[in-house]
Amino acid sequence: MLKRRFVGQPLVPTKQSKLPRLAGVLFGLILAALVAPPVGAHGGGPVPVLLGGQVGPYTLSIFADPDTGQGLILVEVAVNGQPAPDGTAVTVRVWPEDGHVPEATYTAKREKPLFGRERFVARVPFDAEGVWHVRLIVDGPAGRGEFPFSLTVTPPGFSFARFLCLVPLFILGVLWWWGVRQMKEREEAKEP
C-alpha cells in the first residue's frame, strides 16, 4: 500500500508485510505449473527413434511417445522417396524387459494428416514403467523389413515425485527472502 507522509511528497510504501503478496504469487505459479500442459523432453511430443534409416526395401522414420497407459509409435514409410504403396502394413510387437507380460502384437493404422507426411500409428497400452523391447515389422508389395529397438516407458505428464524434488529449492528461496527482509528491517531500524 502506498501512503503520503506529507502533502507534496512522493508516495512511499508502508511497512505492511509483503508475505501475503508473495504467498499469492507463489500460489499462482504453483497452480499454473500443475494445470499447464506438459512440455519438455518427456511428457511432450514423440521423440525420434530412427530418422531416414533403411530397413529392408523401406526408408523409415520412427517416433515414439512411450507413456504408461497409452503409448504411441509413429512410423513414416517410404520406398524410393515415395510414400509406401497400398497394401503396406506395419506391425509392432512389444514386450517388457522384466517379462511380467508376454509379447503383444499391435497393427499400426495408416493415417493421412492434414499437414505433413502420411504415417502409420500404433497405440500401445504399456502397463508399467521400465524398459520395453519393440520389434517393428513393415510388410508390403516392396518386401519385408524388421527393426528392433528398446524404449524406456515413463509416466505421462506431471509427476508428483518430480514436484517434491522442488520442495527443498522452494524452502531455500523462502529462507533467502526472509533473510533479506530481516536485513532490510535492521537497516531501517538503525536509520534515525
Buried (B, 14 or more C-beta within 10 A) or exposed (E): EEEEEEEEEEEEEEEEEEEEEBEEEEEEEEEEEEEEEEEEEBBEEBEEBBEEEEBBBBBBBBBBBBBBEEBBBBBBBBBEEEBBEEEBBBBBBBBBEEEEEEEBEBEBEBEEEEEEEEBBBBEBEBEEBBEBBBBBBBBBEBEEBEBEBEBEBBBBEBBEEEEEEEEEEEEEEBEEEEEEBEEEEEEEEEEE
